[in-house]
Amino acid sequence: MKVRHLFIVGFVVLSSGIGAKAKFINKDTLEVTAPGKARKSGSAMRDESSCKEAARSEALRIAIETLVDMNWPNVRGKVSREKYGEKVTQTTEGSIRGAHVVRASVDTSVDPVVCTVTVRIQRMDPASTHKRVMQALDAEAAGNKEILATPTPKK
């Protein structure tokens, strides 16, 4: 599952990650568990989906903050902090390739709907990441042959 998102989140650093936790399973695998909330609507399926999406976004934000300085080839991003008076605002942007949701639980009996999602990110080696990028470019080029066709060489 390829995940590419841009996260821009402003918040007070002291309140970040309430109820969320990130832990390394081994040196190449990070697991992040994050909570989510969603307003009740008419559809239980929509409630569950929007809650899981909110929790997944929070988990990916935490993963980017954790991994951005570790030079993993499948994690790109930046975290910047600005101080406004007594408060600190943090902005997180980036993308993660290869993040997988491994567990999710939802409680739709309360309003707002609450859930917890666990996302696992494994470090990819640079060679496989480069190979996947090149394969994607080759597949895209095959689909656009008329645009990328080279002229016949003159003799």
DSSP file (Angstrom, degrees, kcal/mol; ACC not computed):
  #  RESIDUE AA STRUCTURE BP1 BP2  ACC     N-H-->O    O-->H-N    N-H-->O    O-->H-N    TCO  KAPPA ALPHA  PHI   PSI    X-CA   Y-CA   Z-CA
    1    1 A M              0   0    0      0, 0.0    97,-0.8     0, 0.0     2,-0.5   0.000 360.0 360.0 360.0 119.3    0.0    0.0    0.0
    2    2 A K  E     -A   97   0A   0     95,-0.2     2,-0.5    96,-0.2    95,-0.2  -0.782 360.0-166.7 -92.4 126.4    1.6    3.2   -1.1
    3    3 A V  E     +A   96   0A   0     93,-0.6    93,-0.7    -2,-0.5     2,-0.4  -0.955  14.6 166.6-118.7 123.5    0.8    6.1    1.2
    4    4 A R        +     0   0    0     -2,-0.5     2,-0.3    91,-0.2    91,-0.1  -0.938  14.5 149.9-136.5 113.4    1.5    9.7    0.2
    5    5 A H        -     0   0    0     -2,-0.4     2,-0.5    89,-0.4    89,-0.3  -0.948  38.9-135.2-138.6 157.9    0.0   12.5    2.2
    6    6 A L        -     0   0    0     -2,-0.3     2,-0.5    87,-0.1    87,-0.1  -0.980  24.0-165.4-113.7 121.5    0.8   16.0    3.1
    7    7 A F        +     0   0    0     -2,-0.5     2,-0.5    87,-0.2    -2,-0.0  -0.931  14.6 173.5-111.6 126.3    0.2   16.8    6.7
    8    8 A I        +     0   0    0     -2,-0.5     2,-0.5    83,-0.1    85,-0.1  -0.933  14.6 168.3-129.0 109.1    0.1   20.3    8.0
    9    9 A V        -     0   0    0     -2,-0.5     2,-0.5    83,-0.2    83,-0.2  -0.979  19.5-162.6-128.4 124.8   -0.9   20.4   11.6
   10   10 A G        +     0   0    0     -2,-0.5     2,-0.3    81,-0.1    81,-0.1  -0.915  33.4 130.2-104.7 131.5   -0.7   23.3   14.0
   11   11 A F        -     0   0    0     -2,-0.5    79,-0.9    79,-0.2     2,-0.5  -0.978  62.2 -81.3-166.3 167.9   -0.9   22.5   17.7
   12   12 A V  B >   -B   89   0A   0     -2,-0.3     3,-1.4    77,-0.2     4,-0.4  -0.714  37.2-138.2 -80.6 127.7    0.7   23.1   21.0
   13   13 A V  G >  S+     0   0    0     75,-0.9     3,-1.2    -2,-0.5    -1,-0.1   0.828  99.9  61.5 -60.1 -33.2    3.6   20.8   21.4
   14   14 A L  G 3  S+     0   0    0      1,-0.3    -1,-0.3    74,-0.1    73,-0.0   0.805 107.3  44.3 -64.7 -27.8    2.7   20.0   25.0
   15   15 A S  G X  S+     0   0    0     -3,-1.4     3,-0.9     3,-0.0    -1,-0.3   0.401  88.2 118.6 -97.0   3.8   -0.6   18.5   23.9
   16   16 A S  T <  S+     0   0    0     -3,-1.2     4,-0.0    -4,-0.4    -3,-0.0  -0.410  74.0  13.9 -73.8 144.6    0.6   16.5   21.0
   17   17 A G  T >  S+     0   0    0      1,-0.2     3,-1.7    -2,-0.1     2,-0.4   0.745  73.5 175.3  70.8  25.7    0.3   12.8   20.9
   18   18 A I  T <  S+     0   0    0     -3,-0.9    -1,-0.2     1,-0.3     3,-0.1  -0.518  79.2   0.1 -65.3 120.4   -2.2   12.4   23.8
   19   19 A G  T 3  S+     0   0    0     -2,-0.4     2,-0.3     1,-0.3    -1,-0.3   0.399 111.6 113.4  81.4  -3.8   -3.0    8.8   23.8
   20   20 A A    <   -     0   0    0     -3,-1.7     2,-0.4    14,-0.1    -1,-0.3  -0.756  42.7-175.5-101.4 148.0   -0.7    8.0   20.9
   21   21 A K  E     -D   33   0B   0     12,-2.5    12,-3.0    -2,-0.3     2,-0.4  -1.000  13.0-161.7-145.0 144.3    2.4    6.0   21.1
   22   22 A A  E     +D   32   0B   0     -2,-0.4     2,-0.4    10,-0.2    10,-0.2  -0.979  16.6 172.7-122.5 134.7    5.2    5.0   18.8
   23   23 A K  E     -D   31   0B   0      8,-2.6     8,-2.9    -2,-0.4     2,-0.6  -1.000  31.0-125.0-143.6 144.6    7.5    2.1   19.5
   24   24 A F  E     -D   30   0B   0     -2,-0.4     6,-0.2     6,-0.2     3,-0.1  -0.770  14.3-169.7 -86.6 124.4   10.3    0.3   17.5
   25   25 A I  E    S-     0   0B   0      4,-2.1     2,-0.3    -2,-0.6    -1,-0.2   0.888  78.5 -20.0 -77.5 -43.1    9.6   -3.4   17.2
   26   26 A N  E >  S-D   29   0B   0      3,-1.1     3,-1.2    -3,-0.1    -1,-0.3  -0.829  89.2 -77.0-147.0-173.3   13.2   -3.8   15.8
   27   27 A K  T 3  S+     0   0    0     -2,-0.3     3,-0.1     1,-0.3    -3,-0.0   0.709 130.2  38.2 -67.8 -17.4   15.7   -1.5   14.2
   28   28 A D  T 3  S+     0   0    0      1,-0.1    95,-3.0    95,-0.0     2,-0.4   0.266 107.3  68.8-115.5  11.2   13.8   -1.5   10.9
   29   29 A T  E <   -DE  26 122B   0     -3,-1.2    -4,-2.1    93,-0.2    -3,-1.1  -0.980  53.6-172.5-138.3 124.7   10.2   -1.5   12.0
   30   30 A L  E     -DE  24 121B   0     91,-2.8    91,-3.0    -2,-0.4     2,-0.5  -0.931   5.5-163.8-113.1 137.1    8.2    1.2   13.7
   31   31 A E  E     -DE  23 120B   0     -8,-2.9    -8,-2.6    -2,-0.4     2,-0.5  -0.987   6.1-170.2-122.7 126.3    4.6    0.7   15.0
   32   32 A V  E     -DE  22 119B   0     87,-2.9    87,-3.0    -2,-0.5     2,-0.5  -0.964   5.8-165.1-120.4 128.6    2.5    3.7   15.9
   33   33 A T  E     +DE  21 118B   0    -12,-3.0   -12,-2.5    -2,-0.5    85,-0.2  -0.960  17.7 172.3-112.5 126.1   -0.9    3.5   17.7
   34   34 A A  E     - E   0 117B   0     83,-2.6    83,-2.5    -2,-0.5     2,-0.2  -0.975  25.6-127.7-136.2 147.4   -3.1    6.6   17.5
   35   35 A P  E     - E   0 116B   0      0, 0.0     2,-0.3     0, 0.0    81,-0.2  -0.504  23.8-168.5 -87.9 161.6   -6.6    7.5   18.6
   36   36 A G  E     - E   0 115B   0     79,-2.2    79,-2.0    -2,-0.2     2,-0.3  -0.976   7.4-160.9-145.3 159.2   -9.3    9.1   16.3
   37   37 A K  E     + E   0 114B   0     -2,-0.3     2,-0.3    77,-0.2    77,-0.2  -0.979   8.0 178.4-138.9 151.6  -12.7   10.7   16.7
   38   38 A A  E     - E   0 113B   0     75,-1.9    75,-2.5    -2,-0.3     2,-0.1  -0.986  32.0-108.7-151.2 145.3  -15.5   11.4   14.3
   39   39 A R        -     0   0    0     -2,-0.3     2,-0.3    73,-0.2    11,-0.1  -0.419  42.2-104.2 -69.8 148.3  -19.0   12.9   14.6
   40   40 A K        +     0   0    0     -2,-0.1     2,-0.2     2,-0.1    -1,-0.1  -0.545  44.8 173.7 -73.2 137.5  -21.9   10.6   14.3
   41   41 A S        -     0   0    0      2,-0.3     6,-0.0    -2,-0.3    -1,-0.0  -0.500  50.9 -81.7-122.5-163.6  -23.7   10.8   11.0
   42   42 A G  S    S+     0   0    0     -2,-0.2     2,-0.5     1,-0.1    -2,-0.1   0.705 109.3  67.5 -76.9 -19.1  -26.6    8.7    9.7
   43   43 A S     >  -     0   0    0      1,-0.1     4,-2.1     2,-0.0    -2,-0.3  -0.898  60.7-159.7-113.1 124.8  -24.3    5.8    8.5
   44   44 A A  H  > S+     0   0    0     -2,-0.5     4,-2.5     1,-0.2     5,-0.2   0.863  97.8  54.1 -65.3 -36.1  -22.4    3.6   10.8
   45   45 A M  H  > S+     0   0    0      2,-0.2     4,-2.4     1,-0.2    -1,-0.2   0.909 109.5  46.9 -65.6 -41.9  -20.1    2.6    8.0
   46   46 A R  H  > S+     0   0    0      2,-0.2     4,-2.6     1,-0.2     5,-0.2   0.894 111.5  51.9 -66.2 -40.4  -19.3    6.3    7.2
   47   47 A D  H  X S+     0   0    0     -4,-2.1     4,-2.1     2,-0.2    -2,-0.2   0.939 112.1  45.7 -59.7 -47.9  -18.7    7.0   10.9
   48   48 A E  H  X S+     0   0    0     -4,-2.5     4,-2.4     1,-0.2    -2,-0.2   0.914 113.7  49.1 -62.0 -44.6  -16.3    4.1   11.2
   49   49 A S  H  X S+     0   0    0     -4,-2.4     4,-2.2     1,-0.2    -2,-0.2   0.920 112.3  46.2 -63.6 -46.3  -14.4    5.0    8.0
   50   50 A S  H  X S+     0   0    0     -4,-2.6     4,-1.9     2,-0.2    -1,-0.2   0.858 112.8  50.8 -69.5 -33.1  -14.0    8.7    8.9
   51   51 A C  H  X S+     0   0    0     -4,-2.1     4,-2.2    -5,-0.2    -2,-0.2   0.933 111.2  47.7 -66.7 -45.6  -12.8    7.8   12.4
   52   52 A K  H  X S+     0   0    0     -4,-2.4     4,-2.6     1,-0.2    -2,-0.2   0.879 110.7  52.3 -62.9 -38.3  -10.2    5.3   11.1
   53   53 A E  H  X S+     0   0    0     -4,-2.2     4,-2.4     2,-0.2    -1,-0.2   0.904 109.2  49.6 -65.4 -40.9   -9.0    7.9    8.6
   54   54 A A  H  X S+     0   0    0     -4,-1.9     4,-1.9     2,-0.2    -2,-0.2   0.919 113.9  45.3 -63.1 -43.6   -8.5   10.5   11.3
   55   55 A A  H  X S+     0   0    0     -4,-2.2     4,-2.4     2,-0.2    -2,-0.2   0.888 112.0  51.6 -67.9 -39.1   -6.6    8.0   13.5
   56   56 A R  H  X S+     0   0    0     -4,-2.6     4,-2.5     2,-0.2    -2,-0.2   0.905 109.1  50.6 -64.1 -41.7   -4.5    6.9   10.5
   57   57 A S  H  X S+     0   0    0     -4,-2.4     4,-2.1     2,-0.2    -1,-0.2   0.907 111.0  48.7 -62.4 -41.8   -3.6   10.5    9.6
   58   58 A E  H  X S+     0   0    0     -4,-1.9     4,-2.3     2,-0.2    -2,-0.2   0.909 111.0  50.4 -64.0 -42.3   -2.5   11.1   13.2
   59   59 A A  H  X S+     0   0    0     -4,-2.4     4,-2.3     1,-0.2    -2,-0.2   0.902 110.8  48.7 -63.3 -41.1   -0.4    7.9   13.2
   60   60 A L  H  X S+     0   0    0     -4,-2.5     4,-2.4     2,-0.2    -1,-0.2   0.873 109.5  52.9 -67.9 -36.1    1.3    8.9   10.0
   61   61 A R  H  X S+     0   0    0     -4,-2.1     4,-2.3     2,-0.2    -2,-0.2   0.933 111.0  46.5 -62.3 -45.6    2.0   12.4   11.4
   62   62 A I  H  X S+     0   0    0     -4,-2.3     4,-2.1     1,-0.2    -2,-0.2   0.893 111.5  52.1 -64.1 -39.9    3.6   10.9   14.5
   63   63 A A  H  X S+     0   0    0     -4,-2.3     4,-2.8     2,-0.2     5,-0.2   0.907 109.0  49.6 -63.7 -41.9    5.6    8.4   12.3
   64   64 A I  H  X S+     0   0    0     -4,-2.4     4,-2.2     1,-0.2    -2,-0.2   0.935 111.2  49.4 -62.7 -44.9    6.9   11.3   10.1
   65   65 A E  H  < S+     0   0    0     -4,-2.3     4,-0.3     1,-0.2    -1,-0.2   0.870 116.1  44.0 -60.9 -36.1    8.0   13.2   13.2
   66   66 A T  H  < S+     0   0    0     -4,-2.1     3,-0.2    -5,-0.2    -2,-0.2   0.890 124.2  31.3 -75.0 -40.4    9.7   10.1   14.6
   67   67 A L  H ><>S+     0   0    0     -4,-2.8     3,-1.8     1,-0.2     5,-0.7   0.571  89.3  92.5 -99.9 -10.6   11.5    9.0   11.4
   68   68 A V  G ><5S+     0   0    0     -4,-2.2     3,-0.5     1,-0.3     9,-0.2   0.827  93.6  41.9 -60.9 -33.2   12.2   12.2    9.4
   69   69 A D  G 3 5S+     0   0    0     -4,-0.3    -1,-0.3    -3,-0.2    -2,-0.1   0.422  99.3  74.8 -92.4   2.4   15.7   12.6   10.9
   70   70 A M  G < 5S-     0   0    0     -3,-1.8    -1,-0.2     2,-0.1    -2,-0.2   0.442  98.0-126.9 -95.4   0.4   16.6    8.9   10.7
   71   71 A N  T < 5 +     0   0    0     -3,-0.5    -3,-0.1    -4,-0.3    -2,-0.1   0.852  40.7 172.2  59.0  41.4   17.1    9.0    6.9
   72   72 A W    > < -     0   0    0     -5,-0.7     3,-1.6     1,-0.1    -1,-0.2  -0.679  34.3-135.2 -75.0 133.4   14.8    6.1    6.0
   73   73 A P  T 3  S+     0   0    0      0, 0.0    -1,-0.1     0, 0.0    52,-0.1   0.727 102.2  52.0 -66.6 -20.7   14.6    6.0    2.2
   74   74 A N  T 3  S+     0   0    0     50,-0.2    23,-2.7    23,-0.1     2,-0.5   0.312  99.0  75.6 -97.7   9.5   10.8    5.6    2.2
   75   75 A V  E <   +C   96   0A   0     -3,-1.6     2,-0.4    21,-0.2    21,-0.2  -0.980  54.6 171.3-124.3 122.6   10.2    8.6    4.6
   76   76 A R  E     +C   95   0A   0     19,-2.6    19,-2.6    -2,-0.5     2,-0.3  -0.967  26.5  88.8-125.1 143.0   10.3   12.1    3.3
   77   77 A G  E     -C   94   0A   0     -2,-0.4     2,-0.3    17,-0.3    17,-0.3  -0.955  49.5-117.4 161.8-177.1    9.3   15.2    5.2
   78   78 A K  E     -C   93   0A   0     15,-2.3    15,-2.4    -2,-0.3     2,-0.4  -0.989   8.4-151.5-152.7 151.8   10.2   18.1    7.6
   79   79 A V  E     -C   92   0A   0     -2,-0.3     2,-0.4    13,-0.2    13,-0.2  -0.995  18.0-176.8-125.4 125.2    9.1   19.3   10.9
   80   80 A S  E     -C   91   0A   0     11,-2.6    11,-3.0    -2,-0.4     2,-0.4  -0.968   7.8-160.1-126.7 143.5    9.3   22.9   11.8
   81   81 A R  E     -C   90   0A   0     -2,-0.4     2,-0.4     9,-0.2     9,-0.2  -0.961   5.6-173.5-123.7 137.9    8.5   24.7   15.0
   82   82 A E  E     -C   89   0A   0      7,-2.8     7,-3.3    -2,-0.4     2,-0.5  -0.990  19.1-134.9-129.8 140.2    7.7   28.4   15.6
   83   83 A K  E     -C   88   0A   0     -2,-0.4     2,-0.5     5,-0.2     5,-0.2  -0.830  17.6-176.4 -99.0 127.7    7.2   30.1   19.0
   84   84 A Y  E >   -C   87   0A   0      3,-3.1     3,-2.0    -2,-0.5     2,-0.4  -0.899  64.7 -60.8-120.3  97.4    4.3   32.5   19.4
   85   85 A G  T 3  S-     0   0    0     -2,-0.5     0, 0.0     1,-0.3     0, 0.0  -0.506 119.9 -15.0  65.6-121.1    4.5   34.0   22.9
   86   86 A E  T 3  S+     0   0    0     -2,-0.4     2,-0.3    -3,-0.1    -1,-0.3   0.551 125.7  79.3 -90.5  -9.6    4.3   31.1   25.3
   87   87 A K  E <   - C   0  84A   0     -3,-2.0    -3,-3.1   -75,-0.0     2,-0.5  -0.707  66.1-145.3-104.4 152.4    3.0   28.6   22.8
   88   88 A V  E     - C   0  83A   0     -2,-0.3   -75,-0.9    -5,-0.2     2,-0.5  -0.964   9.7-156.4-115.4 128.2    4.9   26.6   20.2
   89   89 A T  E     -BC  12  82A   0     -7,-3.3    -7,-2.8    -2,-0.5     2,-0.4  -0.892  10.2-160.2-104.5 133.3    3.2   25.8   16.9
   90   90 A Q  E     - C   0  81A   0    -79,-0.9     2,-0.4    -2,-0.5   -79,-0.2  -0.925   6.2-163.0-117.4 137.6    4.5   22.8   15.0
   91   91 A T  E     - C   0  80A   0    -11,-3.0   -11,-2.6    -2,-0.4     2,-0.5  -0.980   6.3-170.3-119.3 129.7    4.1   22.1   11.3
   92   92 A T  E     + C   0  79A   0     -2,-0.4     2,-0.3   -13,-0.2   -13,-0.2  -0.980   9.6 170.1-121.6 126.4    4.7   18.6    9.9
   93   93 A E  E     + C   0  78A   0    -15,-2.4   -15,-2.3    -2,-0.5     2,-0.3  -0.973  23.8  88.6-130.8 147.9    4.8   17.8    6.2
   94   94 A G  E     - C   0  77A   0     -2,-0.3   -89,-0.4   -89,-0.3     2,-0.3  -0.954  51.2-104.7 159.4-174.5    5.8   14.6    4.4
   95   95 A S  E     - C   0  76A   0    -19,-2.6   -19,-2.6    -2,-0.3     2,-0.4  -0.987  14.3-155.8-145.8 152.1    5.1   11.3    2.9
   96   96 A I  E     -AC   3  75A   0    -93,-0.7   -93,-0.6    -2,-0.3     2,-0.5  -0.999   8.4-152.8-130.9 131.4    5.7    7.6    3.8
   97   97 A R  E    S+A    2   0A   0    -23,-2.7   -95,-0.2    -2,-0.4    27,-0.1  -0.895  77.7  19.8-103.0 130.5    5.8    4.8    1.4
   98   98 A G  S    S+     0   0    0    -97,-0.8    24,-0.6    -2,-0.5     2,-0.4   0.736  74.7 153.5  90.6  24.2    4.9    1.3    2.7
   99   99 A A  E     -F  121   0B   0     -3,-0.4     2,-0.4   -98,-0.3    -1,-0.3  -0.712  22.2-167.6 -85.8 136.9    2.8    2.1    5.8
  100  100 A H  E     -F  120   0B   0     20,-2.4    20,-3.2    -2,-0.4     2,-0.6  -0.980  23.1-129.9-128.3 135.8    0.2   -0.6    6.6
  101  101 A V  E     +F  119   0B   0     -2,-0.4    18,-0.3    18,-0.2     3,-0.1  -0.750  30.0 173.1 -79.5 121.6   -2.7   -0.5    9.1
  102  102 A V  E     +     0   0B   0     16,-2.7     2,-0.3    -2,-0.6    17,-0.2   0.681  62.0  16.9-105.7 -23.1   -2.3   -3.7   11.1
  103  103 A R  E     +F  118   0B   0     15,-1.3    15,-2.8     2,-0.0     2,-0.3  -0.996  58.1 174.6-148.4 147.1   -5.0   -3.2   13.8
  104  104 A A  E     -F  117   0B   0     -2,-0.3     2,-0.4    13,-0.2    13,-0.2  -0.970   4.4-175.2-151.5 138.5   -8.1   -1.1   14.2
  105  105 A S  E     -F  116   0B   0     11,-2.4    11,-2.4    -2,-0.3     2,-0.4  -0.998   7.5-167.5-134.6 141.7  -10.8   -0.9   16.8
  106  106 A V  E     -F  115   0B   0     -2,-0.4     2,-0.5     9,-0.2     9,-0.2  -0.981  13.6-161.8-132.4 138.4  -13.9    1.3   16.7
  107  107 A D  E >   +F  114   0B   0      7,-3.1     7,-1.6    -2,-0.4     3,-0.5  -0.918  15.6 169.5-118.7 102.1  -16.5    2.1   19.3
  108  108 A T  T 3   +     0   0    0     -2,-0.5    -1,-0.1     1,-0.2     5,-0.1   0.378  60.8  85.4 -92.5   4.1  -19.7    3.5   17.6
  109  109 A S  T 3  S+     0   0    0      5,-0.1     2,-0.3     3,-0.1    -1,-0.2   0.634  85.6  60.0 -81.0 -12.2  -21.8    3.4   20.7
  110  110 A V  S <  S-     0   0    0     -3,-0.5     4,-0.1     4,-0.1    -3,-0.0  -0.743  90.5 -99.8-112.7 161.3  -20.6    6.8   21.9
  111  111 A D  S    S+     0   0    0     -2,-0.3     2,-0.2     2,-0.1   -72,-0.1  -0.979 110.2  36.4-122.2 117.2  -20.9   10.3   20.3
  112  112 A P  S    S-     0   0    0      0, 0.0   -73,-0.2     0, 0.0     2,-0.2   0.489 103.9-120.1 -76.9 159.8  -18.3   11.2   18.9
  113  113 A V  E     -E   38   0B   0    -75,-2.5   -75,-1.9    -2,-0.2     2,-0.4  -0.470  31.8-157.2 -65.8 134.1  -17.3    7.8   17.5
  114  114 A V  E     +EF  37 107B   0     -7,-1.6    -7,-3.1   -77,-0.2     2,-0.3  -0.896  17.5 165.0-118.5 148.8  -13.9    6.8   18.9
  115  115 A C  E     -EF  36 106B   0    -79,-2.0   -79,-2.2    -2,-0.4     2,-0.4  -0.958  25.8-139.9-152.2 167.7  -11.3    4.4   17.4
  116  116 A T  E     -EF  35 105B   0    -11,-2.4   -11,-2.4    -2,-0.3     2,-0.4  -0.999  16.5-169.6-135.5 133.9   -7.7    3.3   17.6
  117  117 A V  E     -EF  34 104B   0    -83,-2.5   -83,-2.6    -2,-0.4     2,-0.5  -0.976   9.0-155.2-126.3 137.8   -5.5    2.5   14.7
  118  118 A T  E     -EF  33 103B   0    -15,-2.8   -16,-2.7    -2,-0.4   -15,-1.3  -0.964  12.8-168.3-113.6 125.0   -2.1    0.8   14.7
  119  119 A V  E     -EF  32 101B   0    -87,-3.0   -87,-2.9    -2,-0.5     2,-0.5  -0.919   5.8-155.0-114.8 136.4    0.1    1.5   11.7
  120  120 A R  E     -EF  31 100B   0    -20,-3.2   -20,-2.4    -2,-0.4     2,-0.5  -0.941   7.9-171.4-114.3 132.2    3.4   -0.4   10.9
  121  121 A I  E     -EF  30  99B   0    -91,-3.0   -91,-2.8    -2,-0.5     2,-0.4  -0.987   4.6-162.9-122.9 126.2    6.2    1.1    8.9
  122  122 A Q  E     -E   29   0B   0    -24,-0.6     2,-0.3    -2,-0.5   -93,-0.2  -0.883  26.4-112.8-108.8 141.9    9.2   -0.9    7.7
  123  123 A R        -     0   0    0    -95,-3.0     2,-0.3    -2,-0.4   -25,-0.0  -0.551  30.2-149.4 -71.2 127.7   12.4    0.6    6.5
  124  124 A M        -     0   0    0     -2,-0.3   -50,-0.2   -27,-0.1   -27,-0.0  -0.760  18.5-115.6 -95.2 145.5   13.0   -0.1    2.9
  125  125 A D     >  -     0   0    0     -2,-0.3     4,-2.1     1,-0.1     3,-0.5  -0.552  25.9-117.4 -77.7 149.4   16.5   -0.4    1.6
  126  126 A P  H  > S+     0   0    0      0, 0.0     4,-2.7     0, 0.0     5,-0.2   0.821 111.0  58.0 -57.4 -33.5   17.5    2.3   -0.9
  127  127 A A  H  > S+     0   0    0      2,-0.2     4,-2.4     1,-0.2     5,-0.1   0.923 109.0  43.2 -65.8 -43.3   18.0   -0.2   -3.8
  128  128 A S  H  > S+     0   0    0     -3,-0.5     4,-2.5     2,-0.2    -1,-0.2   0.878 113.7  51.9 -70.9 -35.4   14.4   -1.6   -3.6
  129  129 A T  H  X S+     0   0    0     -4,-2.1     4,-2.1     2,-0.2    -2,-0.2   0.939 112.7  45.2 -63.2 -45.7   13.0    1.9   -3.3
  130  130 A H  H  X S+     0   0    0     -4,-2.7     4,-2.5     1,-0.2    -2,-0.2   0.903 112.2  52.4 -63.4 -41.2   14.9    3.0   -6.3
  131  131 A K  H  X S+     0   0    0     -4,-2.4     4,-2.5     1,-0.2    -2,-0.2   0.915 109.6  48.9 -62.0 -43.2   13.9   -0.1   -8.2
  132  132 A R  H  X S+     0   0    0     -4,-2.5     4,-2.2     2,-0.2    -1,-0.2   0.894 111.1  50.0 -64.4 -40.2   10.2    0.5   -7.4
  133  133 A V  H  X S+     0   0    0     -4,-2.1     4,-2.2     2,-0.2    -2,-0.2   0.929 112.3  47.2 -63.6 -44.5   10.5    4.1   -8.6
  134  134 A M  H  X S+     0   0    0     -4,-2.5     4,-2.4     1,-0.2    -2,-0.2   0.885 111.0  51.5 -66.3 -38.3   12.1    3.1  -11.8
  135  135 A Q  H  X S+     0   0    0     -4,-2.5     4,-2.4     2,-0.2    -1,-0.2   0.894 109.9  50.1 -64.2 -39.2    9.5    0.4  -12.4
  136  136 A A  H  X S+     0   0    0     -4,-2.2     4,-2.2     2,-0.2    -2,-0.2   0.900 111.2  48.6 -65.2 -40.2    6.7    2.9  -11.9
  137  137 A L  H  X S+     0   0    0     -4,-2.2     4,-2.5     2,-0.2    -2,-0.2   0.899 111.4  49.9 -66.6 -39.9    8.4    5.3  -14.3
  138  138 A D  H  X S+     0   0    0     -4,-2.4     4,-2.2     2,-0.2    -2,-0.2   0.904 111.3  48.6 -64.5 -41.1    8.8    2.5  -16.9
  139  139 A A  H  X S+     0   0    0     -4,-2.4     4,-1.4     2,-0.2    -2,-0.2   0.890 112.6  48.3 -65.4 -39.3    5.1    1.5  -16.5
  140  140 A E  H  X S+     0   0    0     -4,-2.2     4,-1.0     1,-0.2    -2,-0.2   0.901 110.8  50.9 -67.3 -40.2    4.1    5.2  -16.9
  141  141 A A  H  < S+     0   0    0     -4,-2.5     3,-0.4     1,-0.2     7,-0.3   0.876 106.4  54.8 -64.9 -37.3    6.3    5.5  -20.0
  142  142 A A  H >< S+     0   0    0     -4,-2.2     3,-0.7     1,-0.2    -1,-0.2   0.848 107.3  50.9 -65.0 -32.9    4.7    2.4  -21.5
  143  143 A G  H 3< S+     0   0    0     -4,-1.4    -1,-0.2     1,-0.2    -2,-0.2   0.727 114.6  43.3 -75.0 -21.9    1.3    4.0  -21.1
  144  144 A N  T >X  +     0   0    0     -4,-1.0     4,-2.0    -3,-0.4     3,-0.9  -0.281  69.4 141.2-117.6  45.8    2.4    7.2  -22.8
  145  145 A K  H <>  +     0   0    0     -3,-0.7     4,-1.1     1,-0.3    -1,-0.2   0.862  69.0  57.0 -58.7 -39.4    4.3    5.8  -25.7
  146  146 A E  H 34 S+     0   0    0      1,-0.2    -1,-0.3     2,-0.2    -2,-0.1   0.820 111.6  43.0 -66.1 -27.9    3.1    8.3  -28.2
  147  147 A I  H <4 S+     0   0    0     -3,-0.9    -1,-0.2     1,-0.2    -2,-0.2   0.866 120.7  39.4 -81.7 -37.6    4.4   11.2  -26.0
  148  148 A L  H  < S+     0   0    0     -4,-2.0    -2,-0.2    -7,-0.3    -1,-0.2   0.355  83.0 128.1 -97.2   5.9    7.7    9.6  -25.1
  149  149 A A     <  -     0   0    0     -4,-1.1    -3,-0.0    -5,-0.2    -4,-0.0  -0.356  54.5-133.0 -64.7 140.0    8.5    8.0  -28.5
  150  150 A T        -     0   0    0      1,-0.1    -1,-0.1    -2,-0.0    -2,-0.1  -0.703  24.1-105.7 -93.3 147.3   12.0    8.9  -29.8
  151  151 A P        -     0   0    0      0, 0.0    -1,-0.1     0, 0.0     3,-0.0  -0.298  42.5 -93.2 -67.5 155.4   12.4   10.1  -33.4
  152  152 A T        -     0   0    0      1,-0.1     2,-0.1     0, 0.0     0, 0.0  -0.503  47.7-109.9 -67.9 132.6   14.0    7.7  -35.9
  153  153 A P        -     0   0    0      0, 0.0     2,-0.3     0, 0.0    -1,-0.1  -0.376  29.5-123.6 -68.2 142.4   17.7    8.2  -36.1
  154  154 A K              0   0    0      1,-0.1     0, 0.0    -2,-0.1     0, 0.0  -0.658 360.0 360.0 -86.6 141.8   19.0    9.8  -39.3
  155  155 A K              0   0    0     -2,-0.3    -1,-0.1     0, 0.0     0, 0.0   0.410 360.0 360.0-104.9 360.0   21.6    7.9  -41.3
